[in-house]
Structure formats: structure tokens, C-alpha cells
Amino acid sequence: MNSLLTVINTTPRNNPDHVIARSFLDHFDHLADLNVYEVAQACYTSRSGLRRFCQSIGFENFSSIKRSAFEWRRHYDYFTGYVNHDNFRAHMAASLASMVATIDKLVTDEDLNALVNVLHDARTVLLVASDFSSMAVRDFQQAMLVMHKVVYLVTDSVGDEAMFASLGPSDVVLVISATGNYAQVSRQQIEQTGALRALVTFNRDQHLAEPYEVVLYLSDEDLGRSRSVYAKYGVNYLFDLLYNRYFTRFGS
């Protein structure tokens, strides 16, 4: 789903890839029932054209796209479960207050000081996040420029992944992976880099944390598979804390 949304967000509406991606998204709730000939006809393309599109977004062929049909139920439960509360305003207010208190407890002033010192002293800072989690990171990237610190960013759709191999002990890679999924996807690249490696996550799987010298957990519980205020607002709150501390220590 994320790959298809990236296509429609980055291509003109009359682009053939946009048309194919939109067709898959329009029928995502019954993806497994799609017929390759019908989809090709509806998108004014051929079977080989569909195959090329599938390969361009990381899938082997049309059948491999259909095997992603399970995502519909997973995404449906993920997003609707988040808002399915009788008094949503009260639920959100209590959840946000609890989130702030928990992050303040888990991420100490000493943790913030240590991380901003690393960021300040690093020759190169590389932030790594999924497109889904990247909005807070992009904001932090812009804010750091005011502090005369250029920060690089790699997500699903932007950034130079070749940077991983070029980084050394004077550099830092900060991975933001709320659920832990993106950390798992990028694990091989993280393990190969010579930079100091730090992770921000809600996923408490110890195997996930193995490649990192620094791990900041933003919740007491393992929230790796659920949508919560922690996943939606926790990273933003952490980066606000981090930027405030950087500004306090190194701002002019």
C-alpha cells in the first residue's frame, strides 16, 4: 500500500504508472480477486506493462502484488481501531498526557544531552525513517539548518542509500522506526555502516536493538504492531525535546 501511494503522490495523474497504482488502490479491498487481463485492459496497458510496473515498486510480478491482499485487513484494523472510542476527545487527552509522562520518564535529560552532543560533534548526521514516520524527521532536518547543522535523510522514497557504506566513526546514523518494521528492513545497511548507530522505537524486541549502540524506547510496552498516540505523536514530541536541548546547548 505504501509503495502504491508513493507512486500516486509522485507522478502526474495521466502517467501510466499513476493509472496502474490508482487501479490497485481502488481495488485493494479485493486485491486477491483481480484478473491480470481485466486490470491491463482497464489501465490501457499490457501484461508485460503490468509486470514492469510491479518490478518498478519492488515486486516480482502481478501475482506477488495480489499476495499483498492481507494488507487491507491489517491497515483497516490499524487505522479504524485507533479512532474507535465512544468519547474520542477524552480518550485522546488522557492518552497524550500519559504519553508525555512516559517519554519524560524513559528519556532522561542525560539521554538528551548525550544524543545532542553526538549530533553536534558528528561530521555527518544521517536520519533514517519510513515515509510514514518521516514528517517529524523532515521538520527536524529543517530546524537543524538554523543551527548551522546540515542533516541528511533517507526514507523509502528519498535519500542516497549509498551513504551508509561511506560513513565512519565520526558520523552518526539515527534510525526512527516506531513499529520496528523499517529498522528490520534496513538492518543489513545499518550493520554495514561504520557510524555510531542509534535507534528510536516503541518495539522492545531485543533482536531489533542488537546493531545499535544507543536505543531510546518511547514506551513502557511493546507497541510494535499497534497504532497509538505514541506512534502518531511520540516521535514528534521526542524531536521537539531534542531540538530544544540542542538549541539550549549550542544555539546562538
Secondary structure as UniProt FT lines:
FT   HELIX           2..10
FT   TURN            13..14
FT   HELIX           16..26
FT   HELIX           28..33
FT   HELIX           36..42
FT   TURN            43..44
FT   HELIX           47..56
FT   TURN            57..58
FT   HELIX           62..66
FT   HELIX           67..69
FT   HELIX           70..83
FT   TURN            86..87
FT   HELIX           88..106
FT   HELIX           109..121
FT   STRAND          125..129
FT   HELIX           131..133
FT   HELIX           134..146
FT   TURN            147..148
FT   STRAND          151..154
FT   TURN            161..162
FT   HELIX           163..166
FT   TURN            169..170
FT   STRAND          172..177
FT   HELIX           181..185
FT   HELIX           187..192
FT   STRAND          196..201
FT   HELIX           206..209
FT   TURN            210..211
FT   STRAND          214..217
FT   TURN            224..225
FT   HELIX           230..234
FT   HELIX           235..250
//
